[in-house]
């Protein structure tokens, strides 16, 4: 009986050590944390422009201890002949770099694209904390002389990849515009032959009143507009946009 009791007490003691050990490790990880603001996610180059700056955001070490961040830029999705690099502070790199940031400090991050002819494509930018083990990944898009505006309004999904690939296959050049970058104005739409606006599974935050005005003006001027999503009609009905839906988009909620 004493042997059994000793075994039980030892097991409980080891369990307590494991629990407190896990808590201690969890507390220590708060010394190593970061935020990454990607800044501007897409850019357009007109004829004669030799570079488009993206990013303009920052990498902030929100922990209390210094950390090393492994940063990579994958530009393999750009058209043939295009090149890119990224800069962290005053130092610039082609593909990857290890960057030290003191606790509580931040540093500016930017991405630069150098085109060779018309086209468009993505760049994948990754930041990994060496101490916390966490990775943040963002996709930037760059285009030169695009003729299609691709409005990415899919609340964080990656449907833009499918639209972009399809447009590329038929020889069109798209500017991928992320909805988080702000409202698309009538003047911006007017620069394109067509606008493709996709909302995927978003049911709550699709169009605003300025959006409906911009889309209406674009269509009135002879623009080509394609919208795709699961909750567009019901959203318009709930927001009082039913007349706009019927007269501008020639659709109705049933």
Secondary structure, 3 states (H helix, E strand, C coil): CHHHHHHHHHHHHHHHHHHHHHHHHHHHHCCCCEEEECCECEEEECCCCCCEEEEEEEEEECCCCCEEEEEEEECCCCCCCCEEEEEECCEEECCEEEEEECCCCEEEEEEEEECCCCEEEEEEEEEEECCCCCEEEEEEEEEECCCEEEEECCCCCCCHHHHHHHHHHCCCCEEEEEHHHCCCCHHHHCCCCEEEEEEECCCCCCCCHHHHHHHHHHHHCCCEEEEEECCHHHHHHHCCCHHHHHHCCCCCCC
